Each structure stands twice: as C-alpha cells, then as structure tokens.
Amino acid sequence: MKTILLCGCNGKMGQVITRCVGERSDCRIAAGIDVSGSAANEYPVVSSPEQLELNADVMIDFSHPSALNALLDYALEHQTPAVFCTTGYSPEQVQQIRKASETIPVFYSGNMSLGINLLIALARTAVSVLGDSFDVEIIEKHHNQKIDAPSGTALMIADAVSDCMAQPAEFVYDRHSQRKKRSKNEIGIHSIRGGSIVGEHEVLFAGHDETISISHSAQSKEIFAVGAVNAAMFLAGREPGLYDMNDLIHAAQ
C-alpha cells in the first residue's frame, strides 16, 4: 500500500482527495500539510513541511503557488516523488518544477482530467487539419472563488495548439485596449468567473462561413481528485523525470 503526503488537505480539493483515497485499498494518506493547521481528518496535519516526522511514498500538492519552494525543498531532501496539481504558477516556478524533475520523479499537469487531455489531443488534430485558415479562441469558465485567470488548463490548451501552428502563437487576453484587426497567429483566451461553475473549457475554431467547437464540462471536482490519485500511484517508484497525463494514459493502454 502506497502512502501519500497531501498538501492543501483542508481545502476543497484536499477534502475530495481525502474521500477518494478513503475508498481505495491501494493507498492511504499518511499525513497532510495545510497552512490552517489541524482539521477533522483521520491523519495528522501540520502547517509546514518542516514539521513532518515521516517519509511518504509520494506527495500530492493541491495548495497554493506560494507553497512551492517549501514543498520542493522537502521533496528534494527526502527524494519524494511529487504530483503538482496547483495552478497559477509563474514561468519561473514552472522552471523550478522542471529543474526538480532532474533529481526526483515529478508529475505536473494544468488539469488532471482525462477528458481535458482528450480535448487537447482533438484540438491538436484540428489545427493540423485546418491549418491557418481558422482563427482559434479559447473560452474558460469557473466559479467565482477561483483566483487565477486564465486557468492553468486554458494555458495548457493554448500551449498545445500553439505547438501545432506553423508559427508560435501570440496569446491575447484582453482586446478592449486595442483597435486593430486580429492577427492570424493570435490565440484569444477569455475567462469567465461566476456562480459555482466547476470548470468549462471550449476551443473555438472560426473559419470562413463555418465554426468548429470542441468543449469539455466538469460536473464535479471528483474527476480531478481521481486523476491526481491515479497520477500519484503511477509516479511512486518511477525514475526521475517530468511526467504528465499523456504518460499516465499511455501506461494504462
């Protein structure tokens, strides 16, 4: 049975992961980390990694970008494989994660849903077929408590689409201050925040007299929790390197 260190355990996603792990027989949560300290969990909770007195087989982080340095320090010191599910990292922090993967196994994805990763694969195919004759826009919708915008998933989709274009795309987040025509290598990214929307993402391909839309709607946070735990089980015992959902999907085939 694999042991998990859960970071951000008292948050909404942390509690969903706690319930998810409780229903499995192949793993258990050995301890949690949360800035708010102890909570009504069946496992011990500390407010910082320095307070831990155990080593886990793998770490899952669903906390906040500000916690990254301390978590990386702990993972590197204890050689603990780490699954990073938090969004809102700066480019510098993403580089830190990539650097750490040279020493320990790291699983990093802007979205832990299998469906979202299928959407990305379909969007890549669409770009290869449609070429530059269609404009690409990405629309993402989330609940009114989400802090970062655009979502990490929207950026992940944009990066995947850009990689398939003849020239690297320019990401445009706001057009109200610009008075000019849309350029061909532009990807518009739009964020909507409201209500209790779990997560919706749409990739819109707009051509001459026709549009194509590929979309995904998350009905609950459980799909992300299941993906995170599956990623942790996949990562435990792996060689150092940077892994993502594509590696998990291929391993299951």
Backbone bond lengths (Angstrom), bond angles and torsions (degrees), N, CA, C in turn:
res aa  C-N    CA-C-N  psi(-1)  N-CA   C-N-CA  omega(-1)  CA-C   N-CA-C  phi
1 M - - - 1.463 - - 1.528 109.75 -
2 K 1.327 117.13 129.44 1.448 122.26 -179.03 1.532 110.41 -83.77
3 T 1.332 115.00 142.51 1.464 120.13 177.92 1.521 109.54 -103.76
4 I 1.333 115.62 139.55 1.461 122.51 -175.33 1.513 110.54 -118.15
5 L 1.338 115.37 136.79 1.457 122.17 168.97 1.523 106.25 -101.45
6 L 1.326 117.34 117.78 1.458 122.03 -174.02 1.527 110.97 -105.51
7 C 1.323 116.32 115.05 1.465 122.28 -179.37 1.530 109.19 -96.79
8 G 1.335 115.93 131.82 1.458 120.76 -172.99 1.520 110.47 81.70
9 C 1.326 116.43 32.56 1.473 121.46 -171.48 1.523 113.52 -66.29
10 N 1.334 118.09 -25.25 1.463 119.78 -177.49 1.532 112.96 -88.76
11 G 1.329 117.25 -7.76 1.456 121.09 178.32 1.523 111.68 -75.38
12 K 1.328 115.78 175.78 1.467 120.14 -177.79 1.525 111.43 -60.25
13 M 1.343 116.69 -47.34 1.460 119.03 179.80 1.518 110.94 -68.69
14 G 1.320 116.87 -35.85 1.460 120.61 178.37 1.515 112.21 -60.11
15 Q 1.321 116.28 -40.65 1.457 119.89 179.49 1.527 111.76 -71.22
16 V 1.333 117.03 -34.50 1.469 119.60 176.91 1.528 109.69 -66.44
17 I 1.332 116.67 -41.45 1.464 120.21 177.60 1.520 110.42 -63.83
18 T 1.334 117.10 -40.25 1.464 121.22 178.35 1.532 110.17 -57.71
19 R 1.327 117.42 -45.47 1.472 120.69 178.54 1.522 110.81 -66.20
20 C 1.325 116.35 -39.64 1.462 120.68 -179.48 1.525 111.43 -62.41
21 V 1.332 116.55 -46.66 1.469 120.93 179.96 1.526 110.26 -65.11
22 G 1.339 116.74 -35.65 1.459 120.62 179.97 1.513 113.57 -62.61
23 E 1.326 116.73 -20.08 1.458 121.35 179.85 1.527 113.08 -93.70
24 R 1.339 116.21 0.58 1.465 120.63 -177.95 1.518 110.19 -108.51
25 S 1.338 115.48 157.65 1.466 120.59 179.55 1.519 112.26 -109.91
26 D 1.350 117.40 -3.45 1.458 120.00 -176.18 1.522 113.06 -99.83
27 C 1.346 117.31 0.54 1.455 119.09 -179.80 1.522 110.47 -158.81
28 R 1.325 115.19 164.02 1.458 121.45 175.50 1.518 108.67 -150.13
29 I 1.313 117.02 156.39 1.461 121.33 177.16 1.524 108.13 -88.67
30 A 1.329 116.27 117.20 1.455 121.13 -178.23 1.526 111.64 -81.49
31 A 1.340 116.59 -33.67 1.471 120.88 -179.40 1.523 108.64 -164.26
32 G 1.321 114.12 162.53 1.457 119.68 178.12 1.515 110.97 -128.02
33 I 1.323 115.59 157.06 1.466 122.18 174.87 1.519 107.48 -124.84
34 D 1.329 116.60 129.80 1.458 120.84 176.42 1.529 108.65 -156.85
35 V 1.333 115.88 137.32 1.466 120.21 -177.25 1.528 111.47 -61.30
36 S 1.343 117.58 -23.75 1.458 120.46 -179.68 1.519 112.73 -82.43
37 G 1.329 116.54 -2.99 1.453 120.37 176.19 1.513 113.34 81.32
38 S 1.326 116.45 -150.64 1.451 122.88 -173.42 1.521 112.06 -64.76
39 A 1.330 115.30 149.65 1.460 121.89 176.89 1.525 107.72 -146.16
40 A 1.316 116.56 -178.83 1.461 121.51 -176.63 1.520 110.43 -79.73
41 N 1.322 116.24 66.55 1.457 121.87 176.80 1.520 110.03 -114.70
42 E 1.325 115.93 159.36 1.455 119.82 179.14 1.521 112.15 -81.83
43 Y 1.318 116.67 -2.02 1.461 121.63 179.59 1.528 109.24 -120.49
44 P 1.332 117.87 157.31 1.469 120.24 179.51 1.521 111.45 -68.69
45 V 1.334 116.39 147.02 1.458 122.55 -179.92 1.522 109.33 -128.47
46 V 1.338 116.03 131.58 1.459 121.81 176.25 1.525 108.13 -119.16
47 S 1.327 115.85 164.47 1.463 119.53 -176.96 1.519 113.31 -92.61
48 S 1.342 118.25 -11.02 1.462 121.44 178.78 1.523 109.97 -153.20
49 P 1.331 117.96 153.19 1.470 120.52 -178.08 1.525 113.23 -60.15
50 E 1.341 117.42 -28.98 1.463 120.78 -177.94 1.525 112.59 -62.19
51 Q 1.322 116.89 -20.75 1.463 121.21 -177.87 1.518 113.31 -86.88
52 L 1.316 117.63 -4.86 1.460 121.13 -177.55 1.522 111.45 -73.45
53 E 1.325 115.64 143.39 1.456 121.47 177.85 1.531 110.57 -124.07
54 L 1.314 116.30 32.21 1.468 120.51 179.90 1.512 110.20 -149.71
55 N 1.319 115.15 163.09 1.458 122.31 172.99 1.519 108.26 -114.78
56 A 1.318 117.10 132.09 1.464 121.58 178.48 1.527 109.33 -105.59
57 D 1.321 115.82 163.39 1.467 120.30 178.66 1.519 111.95 -72.71
58 V 1.333 116.67 -28.72 1.458 120.76 -177.35 1.528 109.33 -160.06
59 M 1.317 116.08 152.31 1.458 122.02 179.41 1.528 109.58 -116.12
60 I 1.336 116.57 136.41 1.464 122.49 173.02 1.525 107.83 -114.86
61 D 1.324 116.56 126.47 1.464 120.82 179.77 1.515 111.26 -113.65
62 F 1.329 115.35 116.40 1.461 122.46 173.65 1.520 106.86 -130.88
63 S 1.337 116.58 54.86 1.459 119.66 -172.98 1.524 111.90 -112.47
64 H 1.330 116.55 -103.29 1.466 122.26 -174.45 1.519 108.51 -149.68
65 P 1.346 118.09 145.18 1.463 119.80 -179.39 1.529 114.20 -54.35
66 S 1.330 117.95 -29.44 1.464 120.73 -178.84 1.525 112.60 -66.16
67 A 1.331 117.75 -16.20 1.467 121.26 -179.51 1.520 112.71 -87.91
68 L 1.325 118.22 -4.92 1.458 121.00 -169.50 1.525 113.05 -59.83
69 N 1.322 118.21 -48.04 1.474 120.28 -175.37 1.523 111.81 -56.55
70 A 1.329 116.66 -47.62 1.466 120.39 -178.20 1.524 111.16 -65.81
71 L 1.318 117.00 -37.91 1.460 120.36 -179.56 1.526 111.30 -69.82
72 L 1.322 117.02 -40.32 1.461 120.12 176.95 1.525 111.01 -64.70
73 D 1.318 116.62 -41.16 1.470 120.29 177.83 1.522 110.29 -58.56
74 Y 1.340 116.11 -45.62 1.465 120.13 -179.62 1.532 110.38 -64.37
75 A 1.333 116.65 -47.80 1.463 120.52 -177.09 1.523 111.67 -61.47
76 L 1.324 116.58 -41.14 1.461 120.20 -179.64 1.525 110.86 -70.11
77 E 1.316 117.01 -40.69 1.471 120.20 -179.57 1.528 111.61 -64.71
78 H 1.346 116.66 -39.47 1.465 120.89 -176.12 1.521 112.55 -99.88
79 Q 1.342 117.05 3.24 1.460 121.47 -179.55 1.540 111.13 54.36
80 T 1.325 114.56 46.23 1.459 121.34 -177.82 1.528 110.56 -97.73
81 P 1.321 118.62 120.94 1.467 120.07 174.15 1.526 110.25 -56.49
82 A 1.324 116.86 142.05 1.464 120.22 -173.01 1.516 111.87 -130.65
83 V 1.335 116.29 132.25 1.463 123.50 174.99 1.526 107.16 -106.94
84 F 1.332 117.05 113.64 1.464 121.45 -178.44 1.532 109.29 -102.45
85 C 1.336 115.60 112.18 1.468 122.23 -178.94 1.520 112.04 -109.72
86 T 1.321 117.33 -6.72 1.459 121.65 -178.84 1.524 110.32 -66.15
87 T 1.324 116.81 144.18 1.459 121.29 176.01 1.518 110.09 -110.32
88 G 1.331 116.32 167.97 1.452 120.84 178.92 1.519 114.62 92.58
89 Y 1.351 117.47 12.58 1.456 120.23 177.92 1.529 110.86 -67.98
90 S 1.317 116.36 146.27 1.458 121.35 173.41 1.530 108.59 -78.28
91 P 1.342 118.43 162.62 1.466 120.31 176.60 1.529 112.10 -56.02
92 E 1.334 116.48 -35.05 1.461 120.44 179.00 1.530 110.92 -66.33
93 Q 1.321 116.62 -38.87 1.458 119.94 179.08 1.522 111.51 -69.56
94 V 1.326 117.15 -37.74 1.465 119.95 175.85 1.521 109.89 -61.07
95 Q 1.316 116.59 -37.79 1.455 120.49 177.63 1.528 110.83 -65.88
96 Q 1.339 117.34 -36.55 1.466 120.98 175.76 1.530 110.36 -61.00
97 I 1.316 116.64 -42.62 1.464 121.12 179.25 1.524 110.29 -63.24
98 R 1.325 116.20 -43.39 1.462 120.42 178.75 1.530 110.80 -62.95
99 K 1.310 116.40 -40.47 1.466 121.02 178.95 1.525 110.93 -63.52
100 A 1.328 116.84 -41.87 1.460 120.73 -179.78 1.524 111.21 -63.53
101 S 1.339 117.16 -31.06 1.463 121.03 -178.10 1.524 112.56 -67.65
102 E 1.317 117.21 -11.47 1.460 120.27 174.76 1.523 111.16 -74.68
103 T 1.334 115.97 -17.71 1.466 121.72 -176.00 1.523 112.97 -112.68
104 I 1.337 117.04 -35.45 1.460 122.05 -178.71 1.533 109.81 -131.48
105 P 1.338 117.50 161.06 1.473 119.06 174.51 1.533 109.24 -70.87
106 V 1.336 116.60 129.64 1.460 121.71 179.78 1.524 108.80 -130.04
107 F 1.327 116.07 131.21 1.460 122.34 174.74 1.516 106.41 -110.68
108 Y 1.329 116.36 119.74 1.463 119.92 -177.49 1.518 110.07 -134.24
109 S 1.324 115.58 124.84 1.461 120.77 178.54 1.518 109.28 -149.24
110 G 1.327 116.05 140.81 1.456 120.06 177.19 1.512 112.23 -73.03
111 N 1.320 117.64 -12.27 1.461 121.82 177.93 1.524 108.98 -154.95
112 M 1.324 116.96 132.56 1.457 121.56 -175.97 1.519 113.19 -95.56
113 S 1.332 117.71 8.88 1.463 121.76 -178.27 1.526 111.60 -85.62
114 L 1.325 116.80 134.71 1.467 121.86 175.67 1.524 109.78 -63.78
115 G 1.342 116.67 -39.37 1.457 120.79 -178.67 1.514 113.08 -62.78
116 I 1.327 116.83 -40.87 1.470 120.65 178.38 1.518 110.59 -63.26
117 N 1.305 116.71 -39.78 1.461 119.30 -179.41 1.521 111.34 -70.67
118 L 1.339 117.62 -28.05 1.458 120.53 171.81 1.524 109.84 -69.04
119 L 1.343 117.35 -40.58 1.467 120.98 176.18 1.525 110.63 -56.99
120 I 1.331 116.60 -42.69 1.460 120.65 179.81 1.528 110.76 -62.61
121 A 1.324 116.38 -42.49 1.467 120.02 178.95 1.522 110.65 -62.73
122 L 1.328 117.45 -40.39 1.459 121.27 178.57 1.528 111.23 -67.36
123 A 1.340 116.06 -38.04 1.466 119.68 178.81 1.523 110.75 -65.22
124 R 1.316 116.82 -39.22 1.469 120.66 176.62 1.540 110.25 -60.28
125 T 1.321 115.97 -44.30 1.457 120.27 179.45 1.522 110.72 -62.91
126 A 1.330 115.76 -41.53 1.468 119.79 -179.91 1.519 111.20 -60.95
127 V 1.336 117.47 -42.90 1.463 120.66 179.48 1.522 110.70 -62.69
128 S 1.330 117.21 -41.58 1.467 120.30 -178.59 1.523 111.63 -65.98
129 V 1.335 117.15 -29.90 1.464 120.68 -179.76 1.530 111.50 -84.94
130 L 1.342 115.90 -42.50 1.458 120.28 -173.60 1.524 113.64 -83.48
131 G 1.323 116.68 -23.38 1.462 119.95 -179.64 1.511 112.02 63.70
132 D 1.340 116.68 -144.11 1.459 120.18 -177.59 1.526 112.96 -97.00
133 S 1.325 116.24 15.77 1.463 119.24 -179.66 1.531 112.45 -85.45
134 F 1.327 117.28 -7.00 1.463 122.27 178.01 1.523 109.91 -121.57
135 D 1.331 116.23 137.12 1.461 121.35 173.61 1.528 108.82 -82.20
136 V 1.333 115.73 147.53 1.469 120.67 -177.13 1.522 110.18 -116.02
137 E 1.316 116.04 127.71 1.462 123.29 175.35 1.526 108.80 -127.97
138 I 1.328 116.91 141.99 1.461 122.00 178.74 1.524 108.75 -120.09
139 I 1.332 116.51 126.51 1.459 121.63 179.28 1.524 108.75 -118.27
140 E 1.323 117.17 126.53 1.464 120.28 177.66 1.521 110.04 -125.06
141 K 1.346 115.70 141.98 1.461 122.26 -178.85 1.523 109.85 -128.33
142 H 1.331 116.10 133.98 1.464 120.88 177.97 1.527 110.31 -143.00
143 H 1.307 115.43 170.39 1.466 123.02 -179.70 1.530 111.54 -64.45
144 N 1.313 116.11 163.98 1.466 120.70 -173.91 1.524 114.24 -77.47
145 Q 1.344 117.38 1.47 1.462 120.34 177.15 1.528 112.46 -99.04
146 K 1.331 117.62 -7.33 1.466 120.60 -178.56 1.523 109.68 -71.23
147 I 1.320 116.61 131.69 1.455 121.69 -173.19 1.517 112.71 -88.22
148 D 1.337 117.10 -46.74 1.463 119.60 -173.68 1.524 111.60 -83.86
149 A 1.311 115.35 146.18 1.472 122.37 177.16 1.520 108.09 -153.12
150 P 1.326 118.79 133.47 1.463 125.60 -2.14 1.525 111.80 -69.87
151 S 1.309 116.47 168.49 1.460 120.25 179.99 1.520 111.10 -67.31
152 G 1.327 115.16 155.74 1.459 119.19 175.98 1.512 111.90 -60.46
153 T 1.329 116.15 -31.92 1.463 120.26 178.80 1.524 111.31 -67.58
154 A 1.344 116.46 -41.80 1.466 119.84 178.29 1.520 110.85 -60.19
155 L 1.315 116.53 -41.12 1.465 120.55 178.53 1.525 111.01 -68.07
156 M 1.333 116.40 -36.47 1.458 120.41 177.74 1.530 109.91 -63.86
157 I 1.326 116.78 -41.94 1.463 121.04 177.35 1.525 110.19 -63.85
158 A 1.332 116.56 -45.45 1.465 121.15 -179.04 1.526 111.26 -60.78
159 D 1.328 116.73 -42.14 1.467 120.57 178.88 1.530 110.75 -62.38
160 A 1.335 116.00 -41.87 1.467 120.07 -179.39 1.523 111.20 -65.27
161 V 1.328 116.60 -41.87 1.465 120.70 178.55 1.522 110.74 -65.58
162 S 1.333 115.50 -44.18 1.466 120.33 -179.36 1.525 111.67 -60.62
163 D 1.340 116.51 -38.19 1.464 120.82 -179.67 1.527 112.29 -61.26
164 C 1.342 116.91 -25.46 1.460 121.03 -177.58 1.523 112.93 -93.85
165 M 1.318 117.00 -4.93 1.465 120.48 -178.88 1.522 111.10 -82.82
166 A 1.320 116.01 156.60 1.461 120.87 -179.87 1.523 111.18 -62.84
167 Q 1.347 116.32 -35.07 1.459 122.13 176.26 1.524 108.93 -127.98
168 P 1.339 118.06 146.83 1.465 120.04 178.04 1.523 111.24 -54.56
169 A 1.327 116.35 137.66 1.458 121.17 -175.78 1.525 111.51 -82.34
170 E 1.311 114.49 155.52 1.463 122.06 171.22 1.530 107.81 -99.92
171 F 1.339 116.71 121.18 1.452 120.34 179.20 1.525 108.71 -83.68
172 V 1.324 116.28 126.43 1.464 121.56 -179.21 1.525 108.13 -119.25
173 Y 1.339 116.39 119.71 1.458 121.70 -175.11 1.525 113.21 -99.89
174 D 1.309 118.26 -18.54 1.459 120.21 -173.55 1.522 108.65 -154.48
175 R 1.301 116.92 124.31 1.460 120.23 -177.15 1.528 113.87 -108.05
176 H 1.321 117.79 -4.71 1.460 118.39 -171.43 1.531 112.36 -65.54
177 S 1.346 116.65 -23.50 1.463 119.77 -178.74 1.530 112.09 -93.11
178 Q 1.339 116.71 0.37 1.458 120.37 -178.25 1.531 110.39 -112.35
179 R 1.306 115.53 139.85 1.471 120.67 175.00 1.531 107.06 -125.09
180 K 1.324 115.35 79.78 1.453 121.21 179.81 1.520 108.69 -158.50
181 K 1.317 115.50 160.76 1.448 120.14 178.99 1.525 110.95 -69.41
182 R 1.294 114.56 154.55 1.466 120.97 178.36 1.522 109.65 -70.18
183 S 1.338 116.94 133.96 1.462 120.72 177.67 1.527 109.98 -83.86
184 K 1.316 116.91 157.25 1.462 121.62 -175.86 1.521 112.79 -69.23
185 N 1.339 116.99 -29.40 1.460 119.06 -177.13 1.529 111.70 -96.10
186 E 1.309 115.93 24.84 1.463 121.14 -177.82 1.528 110.88 -96.38
187 I 1.328 116.88 141.57 1.459 122.51 169.42 1.525 106.91 -121.02
188 G 1.321 116.55 114.10 1.456 120.33 177.04 1.517 110.24 -81.67
189 I 1.333 117.21 134.88 1.468 122.40 -179.76 1.524 108.32 -124.38
190 H 1.330 116.58 121.40 1.456 121.81 -173.05 1.530 110.85 -122.44
191 S 1.320 116.74 134.52 1.466 122.49 -177.92 1.521 111.16 -114.51
192 I 1.319 115.29 133.46 1.460 122.27 175.26 1.522 108.06 -121.91
193 R 1.340 116.74 132.94 1.457 121.98 179.18 1.528 109.07 -126.14
194 G 1.332 116.49 124.56 1.446 118.32 179.84 1.515 113.38 -177.84
195 G 1.307 115.34 148.21 1.459 121.30 174.14 1.516 113.82 55.76
196 S 1.330 115.08 -137.73 1.469 121.02 -176.36 1.530 111.91 -117.60
197 I 1.333 116.78 28.59 1.464 120.72 -179.41 1.533 109.66 -58.86
198 V 1.308 117.13 121.51 1.468 120.84 -178.69 1.525 110.35 -69.02
199 G 1.317 116.65 -47.45 1.460 120.14 179.24 1.515 110.91 169.62
200 E 1.318 116.85 122.88 1.460 121.89 176.90 1.522 108.81 -133.82
201 H 1.326 115.64 135.43 1.462 120.63 179.37 1.521 109.64 -134.31
202 E 1.320 115.58 135.39 1.458 121.65 179.31 1.525 109.71 -132.93
203 V 1.321 116.10 134.54 1.458 121.91 172.54 1.523 106.50 -109.52
204 L 1.326 115.62 117.28 1.457 121.50 -176.68 1.526 110.11 -106.81
205 F 1.321 116.43 123.46 1.458 122.54 175.03 1.527 107.33 -105.81
206 A 1.325 116.99 114.24 1.463 121.72 -176.02 1.523 110.11 -111.43
207 G 1.318 115.71 115.10 1.457 121.31 179.74 1.514 111.12 -116.28
208 H 1.312 116.54 -165.92 1.461 121.73 179.86 1.528 109.34 -77.41
209 D 1.314 116.10 112.16 1.464 123.91 177.57 1.524 114.49 68.47
210 E 1.327 118.92 13.34 1.463 119.67 176.17 1.524 110.72 -158.34
211 T 1.312 115.31 151.74 1.467 121.44 176.20 1.523 109.16 -131.86
212 I 1.310 115.22 150.06 1.465 122.29 176.63 1.522 107.06 -127.10
213 S 1.332 116.49 133.25 1.460 120.44 -178.58 1.525 110.33 -125.96
214 I 1.328 116.56 132.63 1.464 122.70 174.06 1.528 106.17 -119.55
215 S 1.322 117.48 124.40 1.461 119.09 -173.49 1.525 112.13 -137.16
216 H 1.326 115.00 159.69 1.459 122.72 177.33 1.519 108.27 -142.34
217 S 1.331 116.22 136.09 1.459 121.42 178.89 1.516 109.67 -127.03
218 A 1.322 116.70 123.90 1.464 121.65 177.19 1.525 108.97 -89.27
219 Q 1.322 117.33 127.95 1.465 121.53 -178.59 1.522 112.81 -91.66
220 S 1.318 117.57 -19.12 1.468 121.02 178.00 1.525 108.90 -157.91
221 K 1.322 115.31 165.17 1.455 120.99 178.65 1.522 112.23 -75.39
222 E 1.338 117.22 -10.73 1.455 120.24 -175.74 1.526 112.69 -62.62
223 I 1.343 117.47 -32.10 1.461 119.17 -179.47 1.527 111.07 -62.69
224 F 1.342 116.53 -33.27 1.468 119.89 179.09 1.526 110.66 -75.73
225 A 1.329 116.36 -35.24 1.462 120.63 178.40 1.525 110.87 -65.95
226 V 1.321 116.29 -45.44 1.471 120.66 178.82 1.522 109.89 -60.87
227 G 1.334 116.49 -43.24 1.460 119.74 178.30 1.519 112.31 -62.37
228 A 1.333 117.11 -40.84 1.464 120.83 -179.19 1.523 111.49 -65.39
229 V 1.329 116.97 -42.53 1.468 120.20 -179.80 1.524 110.19 -68.86
230 N 1.325 117.48 -41.24 1.470 119.94 176.34 1.526 111.11 -61.26
231 A 1.335 116.15 -38.26 1.463 120.18 177.48 1.525 110.67 -64.26
232 A 1.329 116.56 -39.54 1.462 120.53 179.45 1.524 111.04 -64.32
233 M 1.326 116.86 -42.74 1.458 120.50 179.14 1.539 110.76 -65.68
234 F 1.321 115.86 -36.11 1.470 121.09 177.22 1.523 110.88 -66.96
235 L 1.347 116.65 -39.76 1.466 120.91 -171.68 1.519 113.51 -77.98
236 A 1.323 117.59 -33.50 1.467 121.30 -176.14 1.531 109.85 -57.74
237 G 1.336 115.93 124.06 1.459 121.30 178.70 1.510 115.13 88.08
238 R 1.342 117.88 -0.19 1.468 120.86 179.12 1.526 111.01 -76.67
239 E 1.310 114.59 164.09 1.463 120.71 173.63 1.524 109.22 -74.73
240 P 1.334 118.36 157.26 1.473 120.18 175.85 1.522 111.33 -54.94
241 G 1.309 115.69 143.78 1.459 120.96 -178.97 1.516 110.13 158.54
242 L 1.316 116.14 170.43 1.458 122.36 179.39 1.527 108.54 -103.20
243 Y 1.330 116.75 117.66 1.453 122.74 -177.02 1.530 109.69 -115.09
244 D 1.350 115.85 156.77 1.455 120.42 176.78 1.528 109.84 -144.68
245 M 1.331 117.11 -170.58 1.455 121.24 -175.52 1.524 112.43 -62.62
246 N 1.313 117.95 -30.85 1.465 119.84 178.22 1.526 110.84 -61.56
247 D 1.336 117.11 -39.65 1.462 120.92 177.90 1.522 110.78 -64.94
248 L 1.340 116.66 -40.23 1.461 121.06 179.32 1.527 110.79 -65.71
249 I 1.326 116.01 -42.49 1.464 120.73 -179.69 1.530 110.85 -64.35
250 H 1.340 116.78 -45.19 1.449 120.84 -179.20 1.527 111.53 -65.60
251 A 1.342 116.83 -34.64 1.460 120.32 179.49 1.517 111.71 -67.61
252 A 1.330 116.27 -27.66 1.471 120.86 -178.45 1.519 112.23 -82.89
253 Q 1.326 117.56 -13.93 1.465 120.69 -176.48 1.523 111.93 -80.29
